[in-house]
């Protein structure tokens, strides 16, 4: 299979996407254009080194900008993807930093030691898992769906934490 590598040089990014397909290049260019438009309102660029966070936050002047900032910088890129995008690209894969159940409808996951823990979904999954002091974390590779971290699981691996690894 092929894989994508992103650069800050937009011409390299576009060239890389075109090596997959022209349709993908057009769709991702639209996403980048939308993100760049937002970045322009904040006085930043997707393809240049970032400014200090306090400088960016000072440029948030509307509720729309604050919401977009939360989605882009504090949330997950999947928060920006609507159902149409996921339908057009049905094979999007997410590498999620938590051990999720095989059944995407379940909110609890079974562990190798026979115990269970909540399925930690969303952008704060690692922090939530560590804060729960359950002793387990992991990773899951799944297809992206409109429901956050509930796509069909392709692979997953639990990881038992050592005592010194747990948040305290």
C-alpha positions in Angstrom: 0.0 0.0 0.0 0.9 3.6 -0.3 1.0 6.2 2.5 0.8 9.9 2.8 3.5 12.3 4.2 2.5 15.9 4.8 4.9 18.8 4.5 4.6 22.5 5.3 5.4 23.1 1.6 1.9 23.2 0.0 3.2 22.2 -3.5 4.8 19.1 -2.0 1.5 18.3 -0.2 -0.5 18.7 -3.4 2.0 16.6 -5.4 1.8 13.8 -2.8 -2.0 13.8 -2.9 -2.0 13.7 -6.7 0.2 10.5 -6.5 -2.8 8.9 -4.9 -5.6 10.4 -7.0 -6.7 13.6 -8.5 -10.1 13.4 -6.8 -8.3 13.1 -3.4 -6.1 16.0 -4.2 -9.1 18.2 -5.0 -10.9 17.2 -1.8 -8.0 17.7 0.5 -7.1 21.0 -1.2 -10.7 22.1 -0.3 -10.1 21.0 3.3 -6.7 22.8 3.4 -8.2 25.9 1.8 -10.9 26.0 4.5 -8.3 25.5 7.3 -6.0 28.1 5.7 -8.9 30.6 5.5 -9.5 30.1 9.2 -5.7 30.4 9.9 -5.6 33.6 7.9 -8.3 35.1 10.2 -6.1 34.2 13.1 -3.0 35.6 11.4 -1.2 32.2 11.1 -0.4 29.8 8.3 -0.7 26.0 8.0 2.6 26.0 6.1 4.8 28.2 8.2 6.2 27.7 11.8 3.5 28.4 14.3 3.4 31.6 16.4 3.0 31.6 20.2 -0.4 30.3 21.3 -1.2 33.5 23.2 -0.8 35.5 20.0 -3.2 33.2 18.2 -5.8 33.2 21.0 -5.7 37.0 21.0 -7.0 37.0 17.4 -10.2 35.0 18.4 -12.8 37.8 17.9 -16.0 35.9 17.1 -17.9 32.9 18.6 -17.4 31.2 15.2 -13.6 31.6 15.4 -13.6 30.3 19.1 -15.6 27.2 18.1 -13.4 26.5 15.1 -10.3 27.0 17.3 -11.6 24.5 19.8 -12.2 22.0 17.0 -8.9 22.4 15.2 -6.5 23.0 18.1 -8.1 21.5 21.1 -10.2 18.8 19.5 -9.9 16.3 16.8 -9.7 16.8 13.0 -12.6 14.4 12.8 -14.7 17.0 14.4 -14.3 19.0 11.2 -15.4 16.1 9.0 -19.1 16.0 8.1 -20.9 12.8 7.1 -20.6 13.7 3.4 -16.8 13.7 3.7 -16.8 10.3 5.4 -19.1 9.0 2.7 -16.8 10.3 -0.1 -13.8 8.7 1.7 -15.1 5.5 3.3 -11.6 4.1 3.9 -10.3 6.8 6.2 -8.3 5.2 9.1 -7.8 6.6 12.6 -5.0 5.5 14.9 -6.7 6.1 18.3 -4.5 6.3 21.4 -6.9 4.1 23.5 -7.9 0.4 23.7 -11.5 0.4 22.2 -14.0 -2.5 22.2 -14.5 -4.6 19.0 -18.2 -3.7 19.1 -18.2 0.0 18.4 -21.6 0.4 20.2 -20.2 -0.8 23.5 -18.9 1.8 26.0 -16.8 -0.7 28.0 -13.9 -2.8 26.9 -12.7 -6.2 28.2 -9.0 -6.5 29.1 -6.7 -9.5 29.0 -6.8 -9.9 32.9 -10.6 -10.3 32.7 -11.4 -6.9 34.0 -13.2 -4.2 32.1 -12.8 -0.4 31.8 -14.6 2.4 30.0 -14.0 2.8 26.3 -12.1 6.2 26.3 -13.0 8.0 23.1 -12.3 11.5 21.8 -9.3 13.8 22.0 -8.8 13.4 25.7 -8.7 9.6 25.7 -5.2 9.2 27.1 -5.7 11.8 29.8 -9.1 10.3 30.7 -7.6 6.8 30.9 -4.7 7.9 33.1 -7.0 9.9 35.3 -9.2 6.8 35.8 -6.2 5.0 37.4 -7.4 1.7 35.8 -3.9 0.6 35.0 -4.5 0.0 31.3 -4.2 2.0 28.1 -3.7 1.0 24.5 -4.2 1.8 20.9 -6.8 1.0 18.3 -6.8 1.4 14.5 -10.3 1.8 13.2 -12.2 3.1 10.2 -13.5 6.7 10.6 -17.3 7.1 10.8 -19.4 10.2 11.7 -19.6 8.9 15.3 -16.3 9.7 17.0 -14.1 6.6 17.6 -16.9 4.2 16.8 -15.8 2.8 13.4 -15.1 -0.8 12.7 -11.9 -1.9 14.5 -9.0 -3.1 12.2 -6.5 -3.7 15.0 -6.0 -3.0 18.6 -3.5 -3.6 21.4 -3.9 -3.1 25.2 -0.9 -2.0 27.3 -0.7 -2.7 31.1 0.8 0.3 32.8 3.6 0.0 35.4 3.0 1.8 38.6 5.4 4.6 37.7 3.6 5.2 34.4 0.3 6.1 36.0 -0.8 9.7 36.5 -0.8 10.7 40.1 
